[in-house]
Amino acid sequence: MKNTWRFGEAEFNYIREVLDSGFGSGTSGGMNNRFEVAFAEKVGAKWAVTFNSGTSTLHAALHALGVGYGDEVIMPALTVISNLSVTLAQNAIPVFADINENTFNIDPDDIERKITPRTKAIQVVPIYGLPCQYDRISEIAKKHDLPIINDAAQAFGAKYKGRSITETCSITSYSLENSKHITTGDGGIIVTDSEEYAARMRKFGSLGYAAMTSGDGRIRLNRKVFQDPNYKRHDDLGLNYRMPEVAAAVGLAQTERMDFFLKTRLDTANLYDEVVKDVAYLTPQLVPDDCESSYWCYSLRYLHDEISWQDFSDKYVEFGGDGVYAAWALTYHETLISSGAWKRHCPPLYQDLEYENGLCPIAERVQPTIMQLVNNYGSLEEAQPKVEALHKTIQYFG
């Protein structure tokens, strides 16, 4: 099999347990519960709830916080489309904040400028694994009595001032898609220290079953009660966002090896650092002294005046690199927004809203210059030829 470094006997053994047990659903209270407990302990949170994606986790977070029609949700302009999508799904209004030119993370001062009486929540994104300025953001959130959703899809294991980034926000969401530090192929998991939020998110991800609690996803705890014709099963709105048991089996095994995955990405990032440290036109994402990035990828700005972004990328691939990935287009530059297609979701609310160029000038200037280098290797031996390809490319262009 491919990626043998990523999956081992533990994954297969846990999957066999699921199959041998009769292959129950995510409501059986088996492997999903074990994964949740292990993951919560690993990242320093009281409660964890599994989902089928890192998008559904964000959707559940908005639901738990009571975000609804006409509420405003602040988010960075530079982020994955999921932050926008779930906000629209709640008939809420996306409000885009600018970024810091050097860290690429959301600018706390612009968060505060964008707060209005309609603001209901703040979504922050520790982009590429780099923690945000959580103390400053928390200060702003506390001042305005706002919860923070921490979309840490790329930031497993990241630390801020020596602490887990889960400690500073109301809710922290992780993606388990296959490019992430640990993976279930597709999937997501969300953590919180609030028992109320955990219970609401669990119910939202599983059809609103009344029997579910913050730490228990089982729905058939008492057969005599459950099989009563008068039993009412659902006491809250919920969708079917459950994680399959086989995916949870993989997630449990991956959690047990998380430290290995984190260290390998950090070590690879250090190799890239050495290659670009004296190259004037390559400026790595700034990692402040009080932050420990988990380096989902190795990101930098390409600022060469004469060699195009694409020419540099093509030469890197020619020398054996895995390719250079561009940053997402700014969310409000996506065709979904520019075409007006998003307004069809809730015309009475959105028909008069527009997002114009110049809304987030720093993000607009920085986004086209960002390069993302693959950082997901099983060993330094595997990473070394890719790093050497970057070195050759730099030498080629002088």
TORTI-354656 format. One record per residue (C-alpha): x, y, z; residue number from 1. Coordinates in Angstrom, 2 decimals, padded with zeros to 5 digits. Each point is the difference from the previous one (the first is absolute). Last residue first. Example, Ala and Ser with C-alpha at 12.3 -4.5 7.8 and 13.67 -1.06 7.14 Angstrom:
BEGIN
- 013.67_-001.06_007.14_2
- -001.37_-003.44_000.66_1
***
This chain:
BEGIN
- 020.53_033.19_-009.21_398
- -002.98_-001.50_-001.79_397
- 001.61_-003.41_-000.22_396
- 001.37_000.22_003.54_395
- -003.47_000.56_001.43_394
- -001.35_-002.91_-002.01_393
- 002.83_-002.25_001.12_392
- -000.71_000.81_003.66_391
- -003.71_-000.72_-000.50_390
- 000.85_-003.35_-001.57_389
- 002.27_-000.71_002.98_388
- -002.99_000.48_002.30_387
- -001.95_-002.49_-002.08_386
- 002.90_-002.46_000.03_385
- 000.25_000.34_003.84_384
- -003.65_-000.70_000.80_383
- 000.14_-003.77_-000.41_382
- 003.17_-000.27_002.06_381
- -001.49_002.42_002.53_380
- -002.73_-002.55_000.59_379
- -003.64_-000.78_-000.71_378
- -000.67_003.14_-001.99_377
- -002.73_002.61_000.18_376
- 001.71_003.35_-000.38_375
- -001.07_000.92_-003.52_374
- 000.93_003.57_-000.85_373
- -002.58_002.79_000.07_372
- 000.82_003.19_-001.91_371
- -001.67_003.31_000.81_370
- 000.44_002.97_-002.34_369
- -003.56_000.24_-001.36_368
- -001.41_000.04_003.57_367
- 002.14_002.83_001.39_366
- -001.41_003.06_-001.79_365
- -003.67_-000.92_000.31_364
- 000.55_-001.10_003.59_363
- 001.53_003.38_000.77_362
- -002.81_001.90_-001.70_361
- -002.94_-001.72_001.73_360
- -003.14_001.66_-001.42_359
- 001.96_001.52_-002.87_358
- -001.95_-001.93_-002.61_357
- -003.73_-000.01_000.74_356
- -002.23_-002.32_002.00_355
- -003.69_000.74_-000.61_354
- -003.15_-000.42_002.07_353
- -003.38_001.22_-001.34_352
- -001.43_-003.42_-000.91_351
- 001.46_-001.80_003.02_350
- -002.72_-000.07_002.63_349
- -003.18_-000.20_-002.08_348
- 001.82_-002.16_-002.59_347
- 001.02_-002.86_002.34_346
- 001.89_-002.75_-001.82_345
- -000.32_001.73_-003.35_344
- 002.37_002.70_001.19_343
- 002.97_-002.38_-000.13_342
- -000.28_-000.22_-003.79_341
- 000.79_003.73_-000.29_340
- 002.60_-000.70_-002.66_339
- 002.76_001.75_002.00_338
- -000.84_-001.94_003.18_337
- -000.07_-003.60_-001.23_336
- 002.65_001.00_-002.54_335
- 002.48_000.41_002.87_334
- 001.34_003.50_000.63_333
- -001.84_000.31_003.34_332
- 001.84_-003.07_001.26_331
- 003.41_001.26_-000.97_330
- 001.37_-002.39_-002.58_329
- 001.52_-002.97_001.77_328
- 003.77_000.09_000.34_327
- 002.01_-001.45_-002.85_326
- 001.60_-003.43_000.13_325
- 003.53_-000.58_-001.22_324
- 000.86_-003.35_-001.48_323
- 001.38_-003.24_001.37_322
- 003.56_001.04_-000.78_321
- 002.16_-002.08_-002.32_320
- 002.11_002.58_-001.86_319
- -002.69_000.44_-002.65_318
- -002.56_000.57_002.76_317
- 002.09_002.88_001.37_316
- 000.43_001.37_-003.53_315
- -003.76_000.11_-000.48_314
- -000.53_001.78_003.33_313
- 002.56_002.69_-000.80_312
- -001.55_000.54_-003.41_311
- -003.46_000.16_001.56_310
- 000.88_002.68_002.57_309
- 001.61_002.06_-002.72_308
- 003.70_000.87_-000.06_307
- 000.73_003.74_-000.22_306
- -001.18_001.70_003.20_305
- 000.41_-002.99_002.32_304
- -002.25_000.27_003.04_303
- -001.12_-003.56_000.72_302
- -001.54_-000.07_003.46_301
- 000.45_-003.07_002.17_300
- -001.80_-003.06_001.25_299
- 001.26_-003.39_001.16_298
- -003.06_-002.19_000.43_297
- -002.03_-001.23_002.94_296
- 002.85_001.55_001.93_295
- -000.86_-000.68_003.66_294
- 000.94_003.54_000.94_293
- 001.23_000.73_003.50_292
- -000.79_003.60_000.92_291
- 001.36_002.40_002.65_290
- 003.12_000.81_-002.06_289
- -002.08_001.01_-003.01_288
- 000.04_-002.30_-003.06_287
- 000.20_002.17_-003.11_286
- -001.08_-001.77_-003.18_285
- 003.13_-000.37_-002.09_284
- 001.24_002.84_-002.25_283
- 001.50_-001.12_-003.31_282
- 001.23_002.93_-002.14_281
- 003.04_000.78_002.17_280
- 001.33_-003.54_000.17_279
- 002.30_-000.32_003.02_278
- -002.22_-002.21_002.18_277
- -001.55_-001.92_-002.91_276
- 001.90_-003.31_000.17_275
- 000.40_-000.14_003.78_274
- -003.67_000.68_000.59_273
- -000.99_-002.81_-002.38_272
- 001.92_-002.46_002.17_271
- -001.64_001.39_003.15_270
- -003.40_-000.54_-001.61_269
- 000.90_-003.67_-000.50_268
- 000.84_-000.36_003.69_267
- -003.31_001.62_000.95_266
- -001.96_-002.28_-002.32_265
- 001.74_-003.08_001.36_264
- -000.54_001.10_003.59_263
- -003.74_000.43_-000.45_262
- -000.49_-003.39_-001.62_261
- 001.96_-001.75_002.73_260
- -001.87_001.83_002.76_259
- -003.33_-001.00_-001.54_258
- 000.68_-003.73_000.20_257
- -002.71_-000.92_002.54_256
- -002.30_002.46_-001.71_255
- 000.46_-001.87_-003.28_254
- -001.10_-003.27_001.60_253
- -003.13_001.62_001.38_252
- -000.74_001.72_-003.29_251
- 000.26_-003.26_-001.95_250
- -002.57_-001.61_002.29_249
- -002.15_003.13_-000.25_248
- -000.06_-000.44_-003.77_247
- -001.12_-003.61_000.44_246
- -002.74_001.14_002.39_245
- -001.49_002.41_-002.52_244
- 000.04_003.70_001.00_243
- -003.42_001.57_000.45_242
- -001.17_003.09_-001.84_241
- -003.68_-000.92_-000.26_240
- -001.77_003.27_000.72_239
- -001.47_001.23_003.27_238
- -002.65_002.27_001.45_237
- -000.68_-000.75_003.65_236
- -002.21_-002.26_002.13_235
- -000.13_-003.16_-002.09_234
- -000.94_-003.51_001.10_233
- -003.42_000.40_001.60_232
- -001.05_-003.29_001.60_231
- -003.74_-000.63_-000.14_230
- 000.28_-003.27_-001.93_229
- 002.46_-001.29_002.66_228
- 002.97_-001.69_-001.67_227
- 002.54_002.56_001.24_226
- -001.20_-000.22_003.60_225
- 000.16_-003.79_000.22_224
- 003.23_-000.02_-002.01_223
- 001.81_002.33_002.39_222
- 003.19_001.55_-001.35_221
- -001.04_-000.08_-003.63_220
- 001.20_003.40_-001.25_219
- 003.74_-000.18_000.67_218
- 002.04_003.12_-000.71_217
- 001.33_000.52_003.51_216
- 002.27_002.76_001.26_215
- -002.03_003.17_-000.36_214
- -003.28_-001.90_000.10_213
- -002.16_-001.90_-002.46_212
- -003.30_-001.51_001.07_211
- -002.05_002.81_-001.58_210
- 001.19_-000.80_-003.52_209
- 000.37_003.21_-002.01_208
- 000.61_-001.63_-003.36_207
- 003.62_-000.96_000.69_206
- 002.36_002.89_-000.63_205
- -002.30_002.53_001.66_204
- -000.32_-002.28_003.02_203
- 003.75_-000.17_000.44_202
- 000.36_003.75_-000.47_201
- -002.67_000.77_002.60_200
- 001.53_-002.40_002.52_199
- 003.51_001.36_-000.48_198
- -001.20_003.61_000.25_197
- -001.74_-000.68_003.30_196
- 002.95_-001.93_001.45_195
- 002.27_002.93_-000.77_194
- 003.72_-000.84_-000.04_193
- -000.11_-000.41_-003.76_192
- 001.21_-002.29_-002.76_191
- -000.96_-000.73_-003.59_190
- 000.92_-002.93_-002.23_189
- -000.11_-000.30_-003.76_188
- -000.09_-002.57_-002.75_187
- 001.32_-001.04_-003.36_186
- 002.82_-002.45_-000.48_185
- 000.12_-000.59_003.77_184
- 003.03_002.23_000.33_183
- 002.72_001.32_002.26_182
- 002.18_002.96_-000.91_181
- -002.45_000.96_-002.77_180
- 000.26_-000.81_-003.70_179
- -002.50_-002.87_000.20_178
- -002.89_001.93_001.49_177
- -000.19_-000.23_003.80_176
- -001.03_003.63_000.54_175
- 000.15_001.53_003.46_174
- -002.33_002.40_001.83_173
- 000.61_001.90_003.23_172
- -002.89_001.43_002.04_171
- -000.15_002.75_002.62_170
- 003.60_001.06_-000.64_169
- 003.20_000.46_002.03_168
- 000.70_-003.45_001.38_167
- -000.32_-001.83_-003.33_166
- 003.20_001.68_-001.22_165
- 001.96_-002.29_002.30_164
- 002.28_002.00_002.24_163
- 003.66_001.01_-000.20_162
- -000.74_003.59_-000.91_161
- -002.15_-001.25_-002.87_160
- 000.40_-003.59_-001.05_159
- -000.74_-001.95_-003.19_158
- -000.61_-003.73_000.46_157
- -002.47_-000.30_-002.85_156
- -000.12_003.34_-001.82_155
- -001.27_-000.54_-003.54_154
- -003.71_-000.45_000.76_153
- 000.37_002.31_003.00_152
- -003.19_001.96_-000.65_151
- -000.20_001.70_003.41_150
- -003.57_001.15_000.58_149
- 000.04_002.94_002.40_148
- -002.98_001.09_002.10_147
- -000.97_003.68_000.33_146
- -000.65_002.09_003.11_145
- 001.32_003.22_-001.58_144
- 002.87_000.54_002.45_143
- 000.47_-003.76_000.32_142
- 000.39_-000.40_-003.75_141
- 002.49_002.87_-000.20_140
- 002.11_-001.41_002.83_139
- -000.22_-003.46_-001.54_138
- 001.30_001.37_-003.30_137
- 002.91_001.69_001.76_136
- 000.88_-003.13_001.94_135
- -000.50_-002.24_-003.04_134
- 002.36_001.73_-002.38_133
- -000.42_-002.84_-002.50_132
- 001.84_-003.30_000.15_131
- 001.87_-001.15_-003.14_130
- -001.06_-003.38_-001.43_129
- -000.34_001.06_-003.65_128
- -002.53_002.63_001.11_127
- -001.03_000.18_003.62_126
- -003.59_000.85_-001.08_125
- -002.26_002.24_002.09_124
- -003.79_000.04_-000.08_123
- -001.63_002.71_002.09_122
- -003.62_-000.27_001.12_121
- -003.33_001.85_000.27_120
- 000.69_003.43_-001.48_119
- -003.28_001.87_-000.50_118
- 000.90_002.89_002.34_117
- 003.07_000.56_-002.20_116
- 003.56_-001.37_000.05_115
- 002.05_000.71_-003.15_114
- 002.49_002.40_001.58_113
- 000.65_-002.50_002.78_112
- 000.84_-002.75_-002.44_111
- 002.17_002.47_-001.91_110
- 002.10_000.54_003.12_109
- 000.30_-003.75_000.52_108
- 001.48_-000.53_-003.50_107
- -000.77_-003.51_-001.25_106
- 003.07_-002.11_-000.78_105
- 002.31_000.37_-003.01_104
- 002.94_000.20_002.47_103
- 001.90_002.77_-001.81_102
- -002.69_002.15_-001.62_101
- -002.44_-000.39_002.87_100
- -003.47_-000.71_-001.31_99
- -003.19_001.92_-000.79_98
- -003.42_-000.77_001.42_97
- -002.96_-001.23_-002.03_96
- -003.58_000.14_001.28_95
- -002.22_-002.90_-001.07_94
- -003.71_000.54_000.72_93
- -002.10_-002.80_001.50_92
- -002.59_-002.15_-001.70_91
- 001.42_-002.99_001.93_90
- 001.10_-001.68_-003.24_89
- 001.58_003.31_-001.02_88
- 002.27_-000.16_003.03_87
- 000.73_-003.65_-000.74_86
- 001.12_000.87_-003.52_85
- 002.17_002.98_000.94_84
- 002.19_-001.87_002.47_83
- 000.03_-002.98_-002.36_82
- 001.48_002.05_-002.88_81
- 003.52_-000.37_001.40_80
- 001.66_003.08_001.41_79
- 001.46_003.38_-000.94_78
- -002.71_002.61_000.62_77
- 000.07_-000.90_003.68_76
- -003.35_-000.55_001.76_75
- -002.59_002.13_001.83_74
- -003.48_-001.48_000.34_73
- -002.98_002.34_-000.19_72
- -003.50_-001.05_001.05_71
- -002.77_000.58_-002.53_70
- -001.66_-003.40_000.46_69
- 001.86_-002.27_002.39_68
- 003.04_-000.55_002.21_67
- -001.12_-001.73_003.20_66
- 003.49_-000.89_001.22_65
- -000.69_-003.71_-000.34_64
- -001.26_000.51_-003.54_63
- 003.14_001.90_-000.99_62
- 002.14_-002.79_001.45_61
- -002.02_-002.69_-001.78_60
- 000.66_001.68_-003.34_59
- 003.70_000.22_000.83_58
- 000.08_-003.73_000.78_57
- -001.93_-000.68_-003.21_56
- 002.77_001.70_-001.95_55
- 002.80_-001.96_001.64_54
- -001.68_-003.14_-001.25_53
- -001.97_-003.11_001.01_52
- -000.20_000.99_003.64_51
- 001.51_-001.04_003.34_50
- -000.71_001.75_003.31_49
- 002.63_000.90_002.60_48
- -000.44_001.16_003.59_47
- 002.29_001.10_002.82_46
- 002.84_001.40_-002.10_45
- 003.78_-000.33_000.19_44
- 000.90_-001.00_-003.55_43
- 000.96_-003.60_000.79_42
- -002.67_-000.49_002.66_41
- -002.72_001.09_-002.38_40
- 001.43_-002.29_-002.68_39
- 000.04_-003.10_002.19_38
- -003.54_000.54_001.27_37
- -001.38_000.74_-003.46_36
- 001.71_-002.99_-001.60_35
- -001.36_-002.36_002.66_34
- -003.51_001.41_-000.44_33
- 000.15_-000.37_-003.77_32
- 001.24_-003.57_000.37_31
- -003.00_-001.22_001.95_30
- -003.00_002.06_001.08_29
- -002.31_-001.70_-002.48_28
- -001.23_003.34_-001.35_27
- 002.85_000.21_-002.54_26
- -001.47_-003.04_-001.67_25
- 000.74_-003.61_000.89_24
- 002.37_-002.29_-001.89_23
- -000.87_-003.35_001.61_22
- 002.68_-000.02_002.70_21
- 002.42_-001.87_-002.25_20
- -000.17_002.78_-002.57_19
- 000.74_002.72_002.54_18
- 002.76_-002.00_001.66_17
- 001.48_-000.73_-003.42_16
- 000.15_003.77_-000.63_15
- 001.88_000.40_003.29_14
- 002.53_-002.64_-001.00_13
- 000.49_001.45_-003.48_12
- 000.65_003.50_001.36_11
- 002.36_-001.34_002.67_10
- 001.89_-002.07_-002.57_9
- 001.18_003.01_-001.92_8
- -001.10_003.03_-001.99_7
- 002.08_003.08_-000.74_6
- 003.38_-001.52_-000.72_5
- -001.64_-002.46_-002.38_4
- -001.10_002.97_-002.07_3
- -000.91_-002.22_-002.96_2
- -001.04_-003.63_000.47_1
***
